[in-house]
């Protein structure tokens, strides 16, 4: 069915009478609401069209909607399974702007989206490719799957949440107690609520911040997870076998009980913390005075002075030499492992690092390269720097 060169002042209904056939809207403007209760995976194609409100109500199978050309959909309401795709849009075209998911059925998106609202419990959002400027989560049990080619600029949740996939996240704000389970590549995670439970199952976090008001936070770092900078402003217990490059501890009551100690722990003045069984800062033993030291009779020395050992020459390293190579556990893709590579170069940003032919991403803040590669290639001997 094709509808073209039309202005619809009221509502447009695409009903189940269309069954599984394709529908094309070409140069169509709908001033009211466009409601899709029919069509299906064979797609509703919108080309050079303008819709104020698109509502998908079909329940039994996904409806696939494609935007092309100059198409703009100001708001899309998903009340059933749906696939929204932006394909060959004009450079200035808006495509899908705001999307609201009000169904536990999966919503799959591919393209550039301004805002996505998850307001139904157990809602499932899959960003297959592209970018979302902001995701707002207001219902419990929601899951967002960001694929490797997907980026989310900001996410804020006021309910328990699960993030999966290998996509990139610039900032995630957890304003609810959780539990939250997170996986992916994160620039920043902020924990704002008290009694929050967070599990980082895989991936990396450049900076994780626990706010001052977020007391009694429980943070579990699993084996294949890496945190560059952990800033603890509220009482927190950290467990697991993940890697922490640096922990900044700014309040009392912090316990870090991970299998490996942080690479560096920095405490604010007057603050104490328990880090891997050791109370920090360490208490210095008092120096005994000469009167307190036990006196022992001196004997003349008959031994010959030993020659002083000569220090061994320090090895020199090229900037492209590998300083640190860490292999994590299996990631979400079976047969792959997470690897981290640190070079001796003072500024490694100008280098490219590959492991087993896979180009790694560069973390500019902490100057290391990271990514996931096939398990049989995740060896130090497979590192190539150029």
C-alpha positions as CSV (number, residue, x, y, z in Angstrom):
1,X,0.0,0.0,0.0
2,X,1.4,3.4,-0.9
3,X,0.1,6.8,0.3
4,X,1.8,9.9,-1.1
5,X,1.6,13.6,-1.5
6,X,-1.1,13.9,1.1
7,X,-2.0,16.2,4.1
8,X,-4.0,14.4,6.7
9,X,-5.5,16.9,9.2
10,X,-6.9,14.2,11.5
11,X,-5.6,10.7,12.5
12,X,-4.1,8.0,10.3
13,X,-4.8,4.4,11.1
14,X,-2.8,1.5,9.7
15,X,-4.9,-1.5,11.0
16,X,-4.5,-5.2,11.1
17,X,-6.3,-5.4,7.7
18,X,-2.8,-4.6,6.2
19,X,-1.6,-8.0,7.7
20,X,2.1,-8.5,6.9
21,X,2.3,-6.3,3.8
22,X,4.6,-3.3,3.4
23,X,3.2,0.3,3.7
24,X,4.9,3.3,2.2
25,X,4.2,7.0,3.2
26,X,5.8,9.3,0.7
27,X,5.6,13.0,1.2
28,X,2.8,12.7,3.7
29,X,2.0,15.0,6.6
30,X,-0.1,13.8,9.5
31,X,-1.3,16.6,11.8
32,X,-3.0,14.2,14.2
33,X,-1.9,10.8,15.4
34,X,-0.6,7.9,13.2
35,X,-1.6,4.6,14.9
36,X,-0.2,1.3,13.6
37,X,-2.0,-1.8,14.7
38,X,-1.2,-3.8,11.6
39,X,1.7,-4.2,9.2
40,X,4.7,-6.1,10.6
41,X,8.3,-7.0,9.9
42,X,7.9,-6.1,6.2
43,X,8.0,-2.5,7.3
44,X,6.3,0.8,7.3
45,X,8.4,3.1,5.1
46,X,8.2,6.8,5.8
47,X,10.0,8.9,3.1
48,X,10.0,12.8,3.2
49,X,7.1,12.7,5.6
50,X,6.1,14.6,8.8
51,X,4.4,13.0,11.8
52,X,3.6,14.7,15.0
53,X,2.7,11.5,17.0
54,X,3.4,7.8,16.0
55,X,1.8,5.1,18.2
56,X,2.4,1.4,17.7
57,X,-0.1,-0.9,19.4
58,X,0.3,-4.2,17.6
59,X,1.1,-6.9,20.2
60,X,1.6,-10.2,18.4
61,X,4.7,-9.4,16.4
62,X,7.2,-6.5,15.9
63,X,6.3,-3.6,13.7
64,X,9.3,-2.2,11.7
65,X,9.2,1.5,10.9
66,X,11.9,3.0,8.6
67,X,12.6,6.8,8.3
68,X,14.2,8.0,5.1
69,X,14.9,11.3,3.4
70,X,13.5,14.4,5.1
71,X,11.2,12.4,7.5
72,X,10.6,13.7,11.0
73,X,8.7,11.9,13.7
74,X,8.3,14.2,16.7
75,X,7.2,11.6,19.2
76,X,6.9,7.8,19.0
77,X,5.0,5.8,21.6
78,X,5.7,2.1,21.6
79,X,3.0,0.0,23.3
80,X,4.0,-3.2,21.5
81,X,7.2,-4.8,20.1
82,X,8.8,-2.5,17.5
83,X,11.9,-1.8,15.4
84,X,12.7,1.8,14.6
85,X,15.3,2.4,11.9
86,X,16.8,5.6,10.4
87,X,18.2,4.8,7.0
88,X,19.5,7.3,4.4
89,X,18.2,10.3,6.2
90,X,19.0,13.7,4.8
91,X,21.8,15.6,6.7
92,X,19.5,18.0,8.5
93,X,16.5,15.6,8.9
94,X,15.4,14.9,12.5
95,X,14.2,11.3,12.0
96,X,12.9,9.9,15.3
97,X,13.2,12.5,18.1
98,X,11.5,11.4,21.3
99,X,10.7,7.7,21.9
100,X,8.6,6.4,24.8
101,X,8.6,2.7,25.6
102,X,5.4,1.6,27.4
103,X,5.7,-2.2,27.0
104,X,7.8,-5.1,28.3
105,X,8.2,-6.2,24.7
106,X,11.6,-5.5,23.1
107,X,12.1,-2.2,21.3
108,X,15.0,-2.2,18.9
109,X,16.5,1.1,17.7
110,X,19.0,2.0,15.0
111,X,19.9,5.6,14.3
112,X,20.2,8.9,16.1
113,X,17.6,9.6,18.9
114,X,17.2,12.6,21.1
115,X,15.5,11.1,24.2
116,X,14.2,7.7,25.1
117,X,11.8,7.1,28.0
118,X,11.4,3.7,29.7
119,X,8.3,4.0,31.8
120,X,7.0,0.3,31.8
121,X,8.3,-2.3,34.3
122,X,10.6,-4.8,32.6
123,X,10.9,-2.7,29.5
124,X,13.7,-3.9,27.1
125,X,15.6,-1.5,24.9
126,X,18.1,-2.7,22.3
127,X,20.3,-0.1,20.6
128,X,21.6,-2.0,17.7
129,X,23.6,0.9,16.2
130,X,23.8,4.7,16.4
131,X,23.4,7.1,19.3
132,X,20.9,8.1,22.0
133,X,21.4,11.5,23.6
134,X,19.5,10.7,26.8
135,X,17.8,7.7,28.3
136,X,15.4,8.3,31.3
137,X,14.4,5.2,33.2
138,X,11.4,5.4,35.6
139,X,10.3,1.8,36.0
140,X,11.9,-1.1,37.7
141,X,13.5,-4.1,36.1
142,X,14.3,-2.4,32.8
143,X,17.2,-3.6,30.6
144,X,19.2,-1.7,28.0
145,X,21.4,-3.6,25.6
146,X,23.9,-1.3,23.8
147,X,25.7,-3.1,20.9
148,X,29.4,-2.5,20.2
149,X,28.5,0.1,17.5
150,X,26.2,2.0,19.8
151,X,26.8,5.1,22.1
152,X,24.6,6.5,24.8
153,X,25.5,10.1,25.9
154,X,23.6,10.1,29.2
155,X,21.4,7.8,31.2
156,X,19.6,8.5,34.4
157,X,17.5,6.0,36.3
158,X,15.2,6.3,39.4
159,X,14.6,2.5,39.4
160,X,16.7,-0.8,39.4
161,X,18.4,-1.3,36.1
162,X,20.4,-3.7,34.0
163,X,22.8,-2.6,31.3
164,X,24.3,-5.2,28.9
165,X,26.3,-5.3,25.7
166,X,29.7,-3.8,24.6
167,X,28.5,-0.3,23.7
168,X,29.9,3.0,25.0
169,X,28.3,5.1,27.7
170,X,29.5,8.6,28.4
171,X,27.6,9.2,31.7
172,X,25.3,7.0,33.8
173,X,23.6,8.4,36.9
174,X,22.1,5.9,39.4
175,X,19.6,7.8,41.5
176,X,17.9,4.6,42.9
177,X,19.0,2.0,45.4
178,X,19.0,-0.8,42.8
179,X,20.1,-3.5,42.5
180,X,21.9,-2.4,39.3
181,X,23.9,-4.7,37.1
182,X,26.1,-2.9,34.5
183,X,28.3,-4.0,31.6
184,X,29.9,-1.9,28.9
185,X,32.5,0.8,28.3
186,X,31.7,3.7,30.6
187,X,33.3,7.2,30.8
188,X,31.6,8.0,34.1
189,X,29.2,6.4,36.6
190,X,27.7,8.4,39.4
191,X,26.0,6.7,42.4
192,X,23.6,9.1,44.2
193,X,21.3,7.0,46.4
194,X,21.8,5.4,49.8
195,X,21.9,1.6,50.2
196,X,22.7,1.3,46.5
197,X,23.8,-2.2,45.2
198,X,25.9,-2.1,42.0
199,X,27.5,-5.0,40.2
200,X,30.0,-4.2,37.3
201,X,30.0,-7.5,35.4
202,X,32.3,-6.6,32.5
203,X,33.9,-3.8,30.6
204,X,35.7,-0.7,32.0
205,X,34.8,2.5,33.8
206,X,37.1,5.6,33.5
207,X,35.7,7.2,36.6
208,X,33.2,6.0,39.2
209,X,31.9,8.4,41.8
210,X,30.0,7.7,45.0
211,X,28.3,10.9,46.1
212,X,28.6,12.2,49.6
213,X,24.9,11.5,50.4
214,X,25.1,8.0,49.0
215,X,25.9,6.1,52.3
216,X,26.1,2.3,52.7
217,X,26.8,1.6,49.0
218,X,27.7,-1.9,48.0
219,X,29.9,-2.1,44.9
220,X,31.0,-5.5,43.4
221,X,33.6,-5.5,40.6
222,X,33.7,-8.8,38.8
223,X,36.9,-10.3,37.3
224,X,36.6,-8.9,33.8
225,X,35.9,-5.3,35.0
226,X,38.4,-2.4,35.3
227,X,37.9,0.9,37.0
228,X,40.4,3.7,36.3
229,X,39.5,6.2,39.1
230,X,37.2,5.3,42.0
231,X,36.1,8.3,44.0
232,X,34.4,7.5,47.3
233,X,32.7,10.4,49.0
234,X,30.1,8.3,50.8
235,X,30.5,5.1,53.0
236,X,31.1,2.2,50.6
237,X,32.1,-1.4,50.6
238,X,33.9,-2.6,47.5
239,X,34.3,-6.4,46.8
240,X,35.1,-8.7,43.9
241,X,38.1,-9.4,41.7
242,X,38.1,-6.5,39.3
243,X,41.0,-4.0,38.8
244,X,41.1,-0.5,40.4
245,X,43.8,1.7,39.1
246,X,43.3,4.5,41.8
247,X,41.0,4.9,44.7
248,X,40.4,8.3,46.1
249,X,38.8,7.9,49.6
250,X,37.3,11.1,51.0
251,X,35.1,9.8,53.9
252,X,35.2,7.4,56.9
253,X,33.8,3.9,56.8
254,X,35.2,2.8,53.4
255,X,36.1,-0.9,53.1
256,X,37.9,-2.1,50.0
257,X,37.9,-5.9,50.1
258,X,38.8,-6.8,46.5
259,X,41.1,-9.7,45.7
260,X,43.7,-7.2,44.3
261,X,44.7,-4.0,46.0
262,X,44.1,-0.7,44.1
263,X,47.1,0.4,42.1
264,X,47.1,3.6,44.3
265,X,45.0,4.7,47.3
266,X,44.8,8.4,48.1
267,X,43.1,9.4,51.4
268,X,41.9,12.8,52.4
269,X,43.4,14.3,55.5
270,X,42.1,12.7,58.7
271,X,40.3,9.9,56.9
272,X,41.0,6.2,57.6
273,X,39.9,3.2,55.5
274,X,40.4,-0.6,55.4
275,X,42.0,-1.5,52.1
276,X,42.5,-5.3,51.5
277,X,42.9,-6.0,55.2
278,X,45.3,-3.1,55.9
279,X,44.2,0.0,57.8
280,X,45.3,3.1,55.9
281,X,47.1,5.3,56.6
282,X,49.5,3.0,58.3
283,X,50.5,4.0,61.8
284,X,54.2,4.7,62.3
285,X,56.0,2.9,65.1
286,X,57.5,5.2,67.7
287,X,61.3,5.6,67.5
288,X,63.1,4.5,70.6
289,X,65.5,6.8,72.3
290,X,69.1,5.9,73.0
291,X,68.3,5.3,76.7
292,X,65.5,2.9,75.7
293,X,67.6,0.7,73.4
294,X,69.2,-2.4,75.0
295,X,72.9,-2.1,75.5
296,X,75.1,-4.9,74.2
297,X,78.8,-5.1,74.8
298,X,80.8,-4.2,71.8
299,X,83.4,-6.6,70.4
300,X,86.3,-5.8,68.2
301,X,85.5,-6.7,64.6
302,X,87.8,-9.3,63.0
303,X,85.9,-9.6,59.8
304,X,87.0,-8.0,56.6
305,X,84.8,-5.3,55.2
306,X,82.5,-6.6,52.5
307,X,82.7,-5.0,49.1
308,X,79.7,-2.8,48.4
309,X,77.3,-4.4,45.8
310,X,77.2,-2.5,42.6
311,X,73.7,-1.5,41.4
312,X,72.6,-3.4,38.3
313,X,72.0,-1.1,35.3
314,X,68.4,-0.3,34.9
315,X,66.9,-1.7,31.7
316,X,66.0,0.8,29.1
317,X,62.6,0.6,27.3
318,X,61.4,1.9,24.1
319,X,58.2,4.0,24.1
320,X,56.4,1.2,22.2
321,X,57.4,-1.5,24.7
322,X,54.6,-3.0,26.8
323,X,54.7,-2.0,30.4
324,X,51.6,-3.8,31.6
325,X,49.4,-6.5,30.0
326,X,46.3,-7.7,31.8
327,X,43.9,-10.4,30.6
328,X,40.4,-10.4,32.1
329,X,37.8,-13.1,32.1
330,X,35.4,-14.0,29.2
331,X,33.2,-11.1,28.1
332,X,29.6,-11.3,26.9
333,X,30.7,-12.6,23.5
334,X,31.6,-16.3,23.9
335,X,35.2,-17.0,23.0
336,X,36.5,-13.5,23.7
337,X,38.6,-12.0,26.5
338,X,39.1,-8.5,27.8
339,X,42.7,-7.2,27.5
340,X,44.4,-4.0,28.8
341,X,47.7,-2.8,27.5
342,X,49.9,0.0,29.0
343,X,53.0,1.3,27.1
344,X,56.2,2.9,28.4
345,X,55.6,5.9,26.3
346,X,55.0,9.1,28.2
347,X,52.2,10.1,25.8
348,X,50.9,6.9,24.1
349,X,48.0,8.7,22.4
350,X,49.9,8.8,19.1
351,X,50.3,5.1,18.9
352,X,47.9,2.4,17.8
353,X,47.8,-0.9,19.7
354,X,46.4,-4.2,18.2
355,X,46.1,-7.6,19.9
356,X,45.6,-10.5,17.5
357,X,44.8,-8.0,14.7
358,X,42.0,-6.3,16.8
359,X,42.5,-2.5,17.3
360,X,42.1,-1.5,20.9
361,X,40.4,1.6,22.2
362,X,42.5,4.3,24.0
363,X,41.6,5.7,27.5
364,X,43.1,9.2,27.4
365,X,42.6,9.9,31.1
366,X,44.5,6.9,32.3
367,X,46.7,6.3,29.2
368,X,45.9,2.7,28.6
369,X,44.4,0.7,25.7
370,X,41.6,-1.8,26.1
371,X,39.2,-4.0,24.2
372,X,38.0,-7.6,23.7
373,X,39.7,-10.1,21.4
374,X,39.4,-13.8,20.6
375,X,40.5,-16.0,23.4
376,X,43.2,-17.8,21.3
377,X,44.7,-14.4,20.3
378,X,44.7,-12.8,23.8
379,X,48.5,-13.3,24.4
380,X,51.2,-10.8,25.1
381,X,53.1,-12.0,22.1
382,X,50.1,-10.9,19.9
383,X,50.5,-7.2,20.8
384,X,51.5,-5.0,17.9
385,X,52.3,-1.3,18.5
386,X,52.8,1.2,15.7
